[in-house]
Amino acid sequence: MESNKKYWKGLEELNQTPAFVEGSKGEFAEPIPVEDVLNEAGLSTKTPRRDFLKALGFGLGAVTLAACNRTPIHKAVPYVIKPEEVTPGIPNFYASSFNGQSVIVRTREGRPISLEANKNSVGLNQGTDAQTAASVLDLYDMSKLQNPQIAGKDVEWSQLDKAVVDALNKAQGAGKQITIVANTVNSPSTLAAIAALAAKYPSTNLVQVDAVSYSGIIEANRTAFGKAVIPSYHFDKAQVVVSVAADFLGSWVAGEEHTQDYIKNRDHKSLKGGKMSRHIQFESGLSMTGSNADARVAIKPSEEGAVLVSLYNEITGQSVAGGTNNAKAKKVITLAAKELVAARGAALVVAGSNDTNVQLLVNAINSALGAYGAIIDLDNYSKQYQGSDAAFQQFLTAAKAGQVGVAFFLNSNPVYDYFKVDDVKAAIAKIDYSVSFADRADETASELKAIAPNCTFLEAWGDSSAKEGLFTIVQPTINPVFNTRQAEQSLLVWAGVNKPIHDFVKEYWEANILAGTGKTWKDVLQQGFVFKGTTTGSSYSAAVDANAVAAAIANDSKRIAGGVELKLYESTTLRDGRYANNAYLQELPDPVSKVTWDNYAAINPQDAEELGVKETGKVTVEANGYKVDLPVVLQPGQAKGTVSIAVGYGRTKVGKAGNNVGVNAYPFASLVNGTVQFTAKATVSKASGIYELAQTQTHHTIEGRNIIRETSFAKYLKDPNSESGRFADTHQTYDLWNKFEQPGHRWVMAIDLNACTGCGSCIVACNVENNIPVVGRDEVRRRREMHWLRIDRYYTINSGESKLTKEKEIAKADGLDYEDVTVVHQPMLCQHCEHAPCETVCPVLATVHSSEGLNHMAYNRCFGTRYCANNCPYKVRRFNWFNYWNDSRFDNYLNNEFTQLVLNPDVTTRSRGVMEKCSMCIQRIQAGKLQAKIENRKVKDGDIQMACQAACSANAIIFGDANDPESEVSKALRNERVYYVLEEINVQPNIGYMTKVRNTFEA
């Protein structure tokens, strides 16, 4: 760790607030509720000693009673005639697709239980995002409709079909429009089904609209290149990246695929070769991407366009009016422009704005840098966001004029996610017949005449083409759980096409996709994808009138400048709100704030001080005629004079887990020059009352210990051991444990801090794999989250060692500039110490060390003394306070027999009163060893992957056998950047970390 840096998890730790100090006095936030447990047993703490000992019986203390609910009994699979393809205890795997990514679905006895990336695919073939990992839970969501509905009442499909066909015939006869309003449709077979409906009813048209719009990029590319598309961005080919408010590692376009590429220029393999890209970020709120940048400048939303104008001038040598006056930004722009020009052909600039003029200027910059072709690919373009704000406006106008006879809503919910709800409701009221394909009576579906509930992708036949030339297949892994029907099948029925959806998809593929590839339908079902794109995009040159564009940008910036500036952003956990009822995602901490189960107003700590608002306070935010009260987060890195709020919250008709969680921020948006803008001029004032957010960031403090080690790329090149030398090399150690050999396997892990972006997909994958329960907002507030794996986020204030901060203005009297922070993300899990301090204090040997280097937990021995948690220096053990799967108090989340079908049968569901922690996916280790034994061979490197490792698109987690010197993990742990957390206390952890390296501008 650099000697001039102080790392801290939150402002309460930095400032040692009374609440933090009080909460940190003891090892445990709360004592075990002995009184409650005894009362449940008919006793009290005043019970006579003899009766008390009778109650204890074979156990020890009150925790025995807390653990009296036995581990759930799992009955054998009751097959009379066993399906040929199913062997109890052996998983089956199916290729499918989620959001365009080719995935492998693992099923057990006919139940889908998890998803992982299809490693043989094109595009994102390494890791998944959190939404993909959590999507299996949606199959077992009890909030979904179980039958089609008309006027809110269940009906038979035949009755609904008749009503819809009658309405279609009536609309066609009256010369009215038949409109399908959908989020982006990139499924070829869905488009074919829509075409079949249009063949029978020629007035049918498709209107695509996305809750988070990318119309600005599409229209800019239409103007500049004649191609109305969103390009594919190849960050692996960019040595210098400048981002202006684009969270490209998080929610912007294809975050996980960008991560996969971006890290290739920054991980241990790249550094070993002496190469590392440089990333500069300009933004108002601290995003996940900004937290990973080498240099970051906090700017207001109104300054985004001006920053790009200045950058354009520096790169091209022109003097276009409208550049930034921000002194700090100007210094960084000068340095960044030199880097970009020097890396011409390997340089990239991106912007998150949905303003067409801003994106035109970005096109001009990238054209000057020679980025089009290898880095920005307009030929193998993205199809993930094709929504048109203008087309949706035309639909609303036509509907309100009575010109729409029938409207279908496919994967769209504008009553919730459009900024003018009244306009949408007024339009719906004028439509003769309206149908939703939603799987529940959501905010829009409940306003319509009928609902034809769609299947989940795990129950459906279909496909996707998220990128031009790439086609992925969707195949069912289970029969429809409820009386639902694929939207495509419904469209075919109403079009008079009497054909099962399987046959329709198969015939379409054989005629339109597989032709000329030499592949058969069976090949596709096994492989999961077909790629027909080109390898490298063509070069393009943008013809942009920079002066006219800059003038338009300057004029628009006046709309939000002059007061507090509001910036809306898409949450990296719930995204646009469609996943709001997924409890795994609700409980996933935000990568930066570590808040769960809520959105909030993020403001700079100095702004909060001026408002008189403290950490548990609330503020009233008003903009564009909309006003709400929100809890506040004092966010380091937030630009002064700005407030950031996540969309995707505030659902009211999504289900038990997601209803009334947070506040709907979409009404703050507005339509400007034909595109939806997520910026506004706002007023922020202190609101009455307090609100305690369920925030995990300081639940486990480091007490100032040497946890993080960080260096610069320049120092690394001079001395690869910079800031990462082994503590044990210079410190005398003493052993209290006997040495023993581990001749077979020795399972270890390496984690590259340079690769970890903090996204949290590993946390969700771990939850799904290991049956980790969701505990809910109130339990998280009590520090009772059950996650076996957490990602600690550490802040540090820049201390003037770089050109960017050498002459910075100090924003606070105490010398701290809260805009100028850097962040390190550190995955923290059980370290499986060779000299494990937890093992020596367990009175019943519930936690023991294996001959393969793992720290095991015997749940049926443990009765929850928490001695092990007390003695663990890493604070990675969890006490199971309740039977979260079977306690009625947690019915809002996963407590019902149907939802419990998602559980992995290879992992015991833990009972109340026991300790639990990372097992290093022992079930996967055993399965890998068994498979090698069946094949009469040794376990090969790569045979066994941890759930967290498989989910990581950055390849930050490497697992394997240390006894194999050629294994990837052995090679990684020989890296000169490797250090072991708290190795000075000689617990000898089996997880090594690689020092964080930043490619900063050196003085």
N, C-alpha and C positions, 0 to 999 in steps of 0.2 A: 504494500500500500504506500502511495506517495506520502511523504512525511508532512507535506503542507496541506493535506486534504482531510476533512472531517466528514465521515459518512453518517447519515441518519435516515431513518425510515419515514419520519413524519415530523411536522412542526412541533407536535407535542413532545417528541423526544429531543428535538434540537433545543427547544426552549425550556424543557423540563417543567412542564405545566403541573400544577398541583394534582390534577386528575391522573396524569400519567405517572407521576412519582408515587402516588397512593396505590395505583393499580399495579405497579411494578415491585412493590415491597416484598410480596410473597411469590413463591414459585407458581402458585395457582391463583387464577382470578377468583375462583369461588371454592369454598369447601364442599365436600360431598354432603348432600342434604340428608344427614342422618336422621333428623327429626321426622322428615316426611317419610322416609323409608320405614322407620319403626312404626309410625302411625298406620301405614299401609298394612303392616303385619299385626296390628292390634296392640302395639306396645308403645312405650314412650321412653324418653331418657330418664324418667323417674321410676321405671320398672325395677322391682327388686332384683338383686344380682342373680339369684338362682333362676328366676324366670327369664332373665336376659340371656343367661348362658344356654338355657334350653332353646331359646329362639335361634341362637347362633348355631347350635348343633355342630355340624361338621365344618362349618365355615370359619371365617375370621372377620369379625367386625360387621358393621352395617352394610358393607358392600356386598357381602354374601347374599343378603336379602335383596339388594338391588339387582343382583345377577340371577335371582331365582327363576326368572323366565328362561327356560332352556333354549338351546339352539333349535331353530325351527326344523321340523322333520320333513324331509323331502321323500315323497313316495316314488316308487319305481314307475317307469313309463308303462302304462297299462295297454300294451299292444296285444290284440288277439291275433291279428295277422300283421306281422312287422313289414313296413314298407322296405322294398329292396334296397333303396338308397340310404336308409337310415340305420345306423348302428348306435345303440345307446352308449353314451360316453365318448363318442368320436364325432368331432365337428364336421360339418359340410360347409363348403365354400362356394359362393356364387359371384360371378362378375356382374356388376351393376353400375349405376351412375347416379351421383348426387350433385346437383348444381353444375353439371357438366364435367365433373371429375370422375374418371373411371375408378371405381372402388371394388374391393372384395368384401362381401358380406359373409360373416361367420354365423352359422346357425347350429343350434343344438336341439335335437329331437323335434325339428320342425319350427323352432323359434329363432328368429334373428336376434342376436345378442350384441353384435359389434360390427364396426366397419373400419377398414384400413385402406390405404392407397393401393391401387394396382400398380406395382412397381415396374411392370412391363409397358405401361402406357406412355403416351406422348403428352407433353404439357406437365401438369402437376403429378409427378409419379413418386413423390417422396413426401410423406406426411399428409395430414389433413388439417383443416381448420376446426375450431371448437364446435361449430355448427354441424359439421359432418359427423364428428365423433359423437355428438349428443343426439343426432337425428333418430337413432334407433328407439329412443324413448317415446317419440311422437307416435309410433305404431301402437303403443299401449296406452295412449291418452284417453282417459274416460270422458273427457269433455267433448269428444267428437260425436257427431250425429250418427245414429244407428240405422236410420231409415230416411228416404226422401221425404220432403215436407212441402205442403201447399198451405199457405196462410198460417204457418206455425204448427200444423198438425201432421202427424205421420200419415203417409199414403203408400199405396203400392206403386212400383215403378210404372206399371202399365197405365195407371191413372195419371201420373205426372207426364208420361210420354204423350198421352192423348191431349192433355191441356197445352203442352208446348207446341205440338204439331198444329193444333187448331190456331194458336196464336201466330205461328209462323205463316200459315196460309192466309190468315187475316191481314197480316202486315204486308205480305207480298201482293195481295190483291188490292190493298189500299195505296200501294206505291210508297210505303214507308221503309225506312232503313232498318236493317237487322244488324246490330253491332255487337261484336265481341270485344269487351274491354278487358285487357289482360296485362299483367306484368310481362316483361320481355318473354317472348316465345321463341326459343331456339331449338325446339324439337322438330325434326323433319316430319315425323309421323303425325304430330299434332297439327302442324301446318297443312299436312295432306288431308286430315280429317276436317279441318276448317274449309279447305278447298272443296271437299265433297259436299259440305253443307251449302257452300256458295254455288255449286253446280246446280243444286235443286232450287235454291233461293238466291237469285243473282244480286239482290240488293244487300247481301251480306258483306260486311267489311270488318276488318280487324284493326282495333285501336290499341296500341301498346303504350303503357304509361308506367313509369317506375317511381316508387315512393321517394327514392333518392335519385334525382335526375342527373343524366350525363348528356343532356341535349346540347349543352354548350360545346362540348368536344365534337359531337356529331355534326352540328351545323358549321363549326369552324372548319372541319375537314371537308365538308361539302363545298364551302366557299373557296378554300385554299387549293384543294386537290381534285375536286369533283367526286370525292368518295365519302359518302355520308356514313362513316364507320368510326368505331373506337379502335385504335391500333392495338397490336400486341407490343408490349414493352419488354425488351430483353436486357434486364439489369446486369446479367452476367457478362455482357459485352461492354459495359460502361465503367470506365475507370474514374470518372468524376460525375457525380449526380447532384443536381441542385433541385430541391423541391420547394415550391411555394404553396404551402397549405394543402399538400396532397399526402394523405396518410397511406402511402403506397405499400407499406408492410402490414397495414391493418385492413381498413374497410374500403380503400380506393381501388376500384376496378377488380383486380385479381390478386389480392394481398398475399395469399399463401404461395401462389406461383411466383410472384415478385420476390418473396422471401427466399424461396428455393434458389432463385438465380442470384439475387443480391449477395447472399452469404458466400457464394463461390469465390468472390473476390475479397473475402474478409475472414474466412475461417482458418483453422490451423494449417491446412494444406496450402492455402494461398500465402499465408505469412511465412511458412517454411521456404517457399519459393521466392521470398523477398518482395512480394506484391501485395498491395492493399488498396482498394478503391478509397476515394474521399467523398464524403457525403455532407452536404451543407443544407440545412433546413431553415426556412422562414415560416413562421406560423404564430397564431395568437394563443391558442390553447396547447398545452403540452400533450402531443399525440404519442402513440406508441412508436411511430416512425421517428418523430422528433427526439424521443428519448434514446434512440439508437444512433443519432447523427454524430459526426465528428465535430461539427460546429453548428450551433443553433442560435438564431436570433429571434427574439419575441417581437412581433409587429402587430399592429391592429389590422382587422380585415380591410379597412379602407386603404391600407398601404400596400396590399398585395399587388395591385396593378402597377403602382408606382415603382415598386421594387423590380418588377419585370421590365418596365421601361428603362430604368437605370441599367439593368443587366444587359438589355438589348443595345443600349448606347455603348457600353464598355466593350462588348463583343464585336460590334460592327463598326465602331468609330463614328457613328452618327450622333446627332444632337437633337433627338426627338424630345419635344417638351413633355413635361409631366412626370419627371423622375422623382425619386424619394428625397425628402429632406431629413430623414432619420439618420443621424450621424453614425450611429453604430452600424446600421444596415449598410450605409454607403461604404464603410471600410471593408465589410465582409464581401460586398458585391465586387469591389475592385480586386480583391484577392481571388474570389471565385471565378471571375471572368478570365483572369490570367490562366487559371487552372483549366478552365473549359476550352479556351482557345488552344492551349498547349496540347490538350488531349483530343483535338478535333478528329472526329470519326469514332471516338470512344468516349463521348461526352453526351449527357442527357439532362434536359430540363423538363420538369413536369409541374403542373399546377392543379390544385383541387377545385378551383372556381368553376361554377356552371355558367359563367358569363361568356358568351360567344366571342366578344372582343378580346377578353383576356386570353382565351385559347388560341385566337388568331395570332396574337403576339408571341405566344409560346411556340406556335408553328414556325413563325419567322425566325425565332432564336434557334430552334433545332435545325432548321434548314441551313442557317449560317454555320452551324456546327457540324454539318454533314451527318446528322443522326439518322436520317431516313434511309431505310434499307436493313442494315444489320441490327440496329438498336431499336428503332421504331418501325414496326412492320405493318404497312397498310394493306398488304396482300393477304397474309395469314392473320386477319384482323379478329378482334374479340367480338363475340356475339352475346355477351352477358348482359349488356344494357343497351337496348334498342328503343326504349321508350321515347316518345315525342311529346313534349309539353304542349306544343302547338296543336297536335292532333287531338289531344284530350280536350283542349279548349273548344275546338270545333265540335266535338261530340257533345259537350255540355250545352253549347249554343243550339245545336240541332235538337237535342232532347227537350230543352226548355221551350222550343218553338213547336213541339208536338210532331217532329219529323221522324222520331224513332219509334217503331212499332214494337220491336222486341230487343232487349239488351241482355246479354250474358256476361257475367263477371267471372273471369277465370284467374285464379291466384291474385286477385286484386281486391283491395279494400279501401276505396277512396273516401268513404264516410269517416274512416279513421285517419288515413295518412295524407289526405289532401288538405291544403291550408284553408280552403273556404268550404267548410262542411255544408253550410246552408245552400251554396250553389249546387253541390252534388245532390242533396236531398230534394231541392226544387226540380232538378233535372229528372231524378228518378220518379218523382210524383207525376210527371207528364208522359212517362213511358207506358205504353199500353200493357206490356207484359215483361216482367224482369225475372231473371233466374240467376242464382249464384251456384258455382261449383265448389264453394267452400266446404271444408269438412266439418264445420261447426256453424252455428248461427251467430256469426261475428257481427261487427258493427254495420257492415254493408248488407250482408245476407239477411239480417233480421229486418231490413227495410224493404226487402223485395217480395215479390209474389210467391216465389217458390225457391227451394234449395234442392239441387241434385248433387248430393255429397260425393266428393271425389275420393279415390283411394290414395293411400300414401305410396311413395315410389317402391316400397318394399312389397306391395301387393299388386303391382302394375306391370304391364308390358309397355315399353316405350323406348325413347332414345333422346339424345341431346347432341347438340353441336355448338359447344361454347366457344369454339374457335373455327374459323374458316378452314375446311379440309379435315377437321377432326370430328369423328362421329363415335359416340359412346352408346352402348346398349343399356337399357333398363329391363331387367327381368324379375318376375316375382319370386320371392323367397318364402312366401306363405300365402295361403288363400285369403281372400278378403275377410277380415275379422268381423266386420259388421255388414249390414245390407247396403253396401256402398257400390258405386260403379264408376269406372274410369270416365273422366270427362270426355276423352276421345271416343269411347264406346257410346256415350250418350249422343255426341254429335253425329256419329254414324247412324244410330237408330233414328234420329230425327231427320237425317238426310235420306232415309230409306235404303241405306246400305246394310243388307242383312249378312253381316260377316263378323265373326269374333275378332276382338282386338288383336289377339295373337296372330291370326292369319293376315290381318290387315298390315300389321307392322312387318311381318316376315315377307310378305309379297312386295311391300314398298322397298325394303332393303335389297331384296334380290333384284329388283328392277332398276333401282336408282342409285344405290350406294355400292353394292358388292360387284356390280357389273364391271369387268375388266380388272378386278383386283386379284382374282384367282382364289378368293376366300369363299367359303360356304357359310350358310346360316349357322351351322353347328360350330364352325370355327369362331364366329363372332360371339356366340354364347359362352364359349370357353375363354376367349381372349379378352372380350369386353369392349374392344374398340377397333376402329379402322381409321388410318390416317392417309389422306389423299392430298395434303397440302404441299406447298413448295418448301424447300429447305431454307432459302434466304429471300427476304422481301426485296422488292425493287427500290431503287433510289427515286426520291421525289423532291421537287423544289417548290417551295411555297411562294406565291406571289401575293404579298400582303402590303397594303398601304399603311405603313407603321404610323405615320402622322395622324391619319384619320382614326385609326384604332386607338391610339394613345389618347386622343381628344375625347373619344367616346368613353374610355375607361375613367379619365379624370372627371368627366361629367357625372358618371354613375357613382363615383366614390363620394360625391357630395351628399348622396342619399343617406349614407350611414355615418359620415364624419361629423364631428362636432360635439359629441356626448359620449355616453357609454355605448360601446359597440358590441352587439350580440352576434355570436357565431354559433350556429347549430352544426352538429356533426353526427355522423352515424356511429352508434356504439359498436365496438368490435365484439361484444358478447351477444346482445340481442339483435344486432344489425338494424333493419328498418322496422322491427316490431313483429315480424311474422313468427318469430320463435319465442314470443313472450310467455307462452305457457309451458316452456321446457324448463323444468326446475333445475336441471344441471347447469343451464346457461344463466339462469337468474342468480344462482349461488356462485358462479365463477367470478372472482374478483376482477374488477376493471384493471387492465395492465398497468395503469399509471396511478389512479387514485386508490385502488384496492377496495372500492365500494361495491357491495353486492345488494341486490334487491331494491335498487332505487336509481333514479337519475337525480341530478342536483345542479346547482349553479356554481361553476368553478370560477373563482375570482382571485386576483392577486392578493397576498396577505396584507400588503400595504393599503390596498383599496378597502379591504375588510376592516382594517384598523380605523380608517377614516369614516367608514359607515358605522362603526361601533358594533360590528358583528363578530362573534366568536365562533369557534369550531362547531358548536352544536346549534348555532343560530340559524335563522331563516331570513330570506330576502324576498321582496316582491319585485318581480321583473315584468315590465310592461313594454310592448312593442307592437306595431301594426294593429292597434286596437284590441290586443289580447293581453290579459294580465293573469299571472299565477303566482302563488307562493311556492318557494322551493327551499329545501335545506341547502346549506352552503358548504362548499369545500374550499378551504384556503389552499390554493394550488400553487406551489412553486413552479416557475416556468411560465405562468400565465402572464400575458402582456398586460401592463397597467392600463386601466381604462376600458377593459374588455370583460365580457362574461361569456362562458361557453356552456351550452346545454345539449345533452344527447337526445336525439329523437329515438323512437322505438319503444318508449314507455307510455304509461297512461292508458293502456288498453282497458276496456270496460266489458267486453263480451268475448273473451278469449278462452277462459277456463279458470279453474280454481287457483292454479299457481300464479297466473299472470294478471288476473283482474285487479284493477286499482293499485297496481304497483308503479309508483312514480307518477309523473305528470306528462301529458301529451304536449310536446313542444312543436309539432307540425304547424299549428296555427300562427306561429311567429314568422313563418316563411311568407314570401310574396312573389308575384309574377312580374318580372322586370324585362322589358324588351323581348318578350316571348319565351323566356326561360324562368324556371323556378329558382329563386335565390334563397340561400340559407343564412343571409346576413341582414341586419336591421339596426337602426338607431333605437336605443332602448333607454329606459330609466330604471335604475336599481335603487331600492330603498330598504331599510331594515324593517323586517316584519316581526310581529309579536310572536311569542312562544319559542319553544326549542324543539329540536328534532334530532335524535341520535341515529346517525346512519350506521348501518351494519358494515363496518370498515375493518379490514383485517390487517392493515399495514403495520401497526405497532403491537400486535398481539404477542409477538416474540421478539423482544429487544436484544440487541447484541452487546449492550452495556459497554460500548466503545472498544470492543475487542477487534483484533486484526482478522476481519472476515473477507474483505474485498482487497484484491491487489490489482493495480491498474498502472499502465504505462503508456507512453506515446509511441507511435510507429517509428519516429526518428530515433528514440532511445533504444527501441527494440533492435533496429538495424545495427546500431553501434554495439549493443550488448544484449544478445537474446535472453540472457538471464536477468535483465533489468527488472527489478521489483518482484521477481518471482522465485528468488533463491530459497531452497529448503531450509526451514527453521532448524531442523534437526542437525544440519551440517555444522552449526556453531553452538548448539545448546546440549549440555549434558542431560541424558535421559536415564530414567530409572524404571525398571520393569517390576511389576507386582504379579505378572502372569507367567505361567510356564510356556515355553515354546513348544509348538507341535507342528508336525509336517502336514501339508495338504497336497499329497501326491497326485490326486485325481484332477479335479477341476478347482479353480479358485476364481469365483465370479466377482468381477470388479466393474467399475464404471468410470468414464471420463466425461466431463462436462465442459464444453468450450464456451466461456463467457462472451467471447467475441461473436459467437454464432447465435446465442439465445437472444431473441427479440422481446421476450416477455409475453408472448401472445396468449398462453394459457391452454392451448389445445392439449398439451400433455396432461394437465390436471383433469380435464374432462375424460380423456381416454383412460386415465388411471381410475377415475370414478366408475366408469362403465365396466372396465375389466374386473375390478376388485369389489364390486357391490358396495361401494361407499355411499352411505345414505346422505340425502339432503336434509338439513336440519331447520332451515327457514331463517327469516330475518331476525327474529327475537333471539334465537339460539346463537347466531353469529355475533350479535351484539354482546352476548355473554362469553365470547371467545370460545365457543364450543363447535366451531366448524370442524368437520371430520376429515378434511382432505389429507391424504397421506403425503401428497406432494404439494408444496407451495412454491411460489416464485417471489422471493424477497426483492423488493424494489428499493434501492438505496439512492438518496440524493447526495450531491456534494456541490457546494458553491464554488464556481471557478475562482481561482486565486491569483490570476494575473500572469500566469506563466506563458500565455500565448498572445499573439498579436491582436486577437479579437478582443481581449479584455484588458490589455495593458493600460489603456487610457479611459476605461469605462467610468461612467458617472455612478457614484454610490447612491442607491435609492433610499437607504435607510440610515438613520443616525448610528445604528449599531454596526454599520459596515457591511451589511448583507444586501446584495442585490438579488432579490427573489426572482427576477426575470432570467438571471444568468446562472442556471443550474445545469449540471449534467447528471445522468442517471446510469446506474448499473443494475441489470436484472440478474438475479442468481437463483436458479432452481435449488431448493433445499428439501432433502428427504432423508430417511434413515441412512446413516453413513456406513452401516454394517461394520462397525469398528472391530478390529482384531482384539483389542483390549477394551471391550465394551463396558463402560461403567454401569450401564443398565443391568447387565447380567449379574454383577456381584451383589446387588442389593435386592434382587427378587427373592422373597422368602419361600417361594414354592417352585422355583426353577421353571417359571412360565416362559421366560425368555432365555434362550441358550444359543451357543455358537455351534454352527455346523462344521463338518470337516471340509466343506467347500467354501468357507469364508463368509457365510451368511448368518445374520442374526435372526433366529427364528422366534415365532410367537406360538405358544400352545394355548389357544383360547380357552379350552376347557379346564386348564389349570389356573388361569388368571382370575383373581377376584378383586382386582382393581385397587390395590393399595396406593398406586401412583408413585411408588418409590422410584420406579424406573424413569418416569417422566421428570421427577425431581433431579435425578442424577444425570440426565441426558444434557450435555452442553449445547446440543443443537436444537433442542425443543421440537422434536419431530414426532413425538408420541401423542396419541389422541386417546382421551378417556371417553368411553361410550356412555353418555349420560342416560340415554333412553333407548328403548327398542323402536328406533325411528321408523322401521318398516311396519310395525304392528301397534303403534300407539295412536289412539284417535286424535290426540292433540296435533298430530302432524298429517292429518287427512288431506290438507290442501296440497300436499306434495306427491308422495309416492305410496301412500298407505292404502292399498287395496290389492286384492288377490290378482286382479287382471294386470295391473301395472307391474306387479312383481314377476311377471313372465319375462321381464327384461333381464332378470338376474342371471349371472354366469354360474352354472351349476358346479363348475370346478373350484369355486371359492366359497368358503363357509360364510354365511351371513352371521355376523357377530351379535351376541346377546348383550343385554344391558349390564353395565358394571365391569367391563373388561377393557384392557388397554389394547390398542392396535396401532399399526404403523406400516410403512412400506415393507413388503415381503420380497422385493425384487422379483415380483411375478413368479413365485416359486412354481406355480402350476404350469407356466410356460416352459420353465427350465425342465421340469419333469417330463412334459410332453415331448420336448426336443430330444431328451436323452432316450425316451422310449422309442421314438421314431428311428433314431440311429441304431438302437438295439435291434429293432424289427428288420432293418435293412443290413444288419450285421456289419456295421461300420462305426467309426468313431464320430463323435459330435464335431461338425465342421463349424468354423467361424461363420456367423451369420445365420446358422440354423435357428438360433433362439434370439428373439427380439423382445424387449420389454414393451409394454403398452405405451409408455411415455415416449420411448425411443421411436416406435413405429409412427406415432402421431406427429413427430417433430419435422416440419418441412425444412428447418434450417440445419438438420443433422447435428444439433448441438449436443445430443446425448448419445454416447457410444458405450455399448455393453459387450462383455465377452469374457473369455477365459484368460486370466493373467498367466497361467501355466503354458499357454501357447504363445511363444515369442513372436509369431508371425500374425497373430490376431490384430484386428484394427485397434482394439482397446489397448493392447500391449504397446503398439507403436505410438498411440496417442499419449499414453502415460510416460513414454520416454521423451516427450516433447519438453524442451527447455522452459516452457511457460508454465508447466504443471506445478501446482502447490496443493497442499491439503489444509482444509479449514481447521483452525485451532490445533494444528499438529504439535504445537509446543506442549500441550498437555499429555501427549503420548498415548492417545487412545487408538492410534493407528487406523484411521478410517480407510475404507476400501473404495472411496470415491474421490478422484482427483479433479481439480478445477484448473482450467487454463486461464492465465492472467488476462484481464481485459486490456485490449490495445485500441487506442484512438489515433486516427490519422489527422491530428490537429495541425493547424498552421503554427509552425514553430517560430519563436522569436529569433 
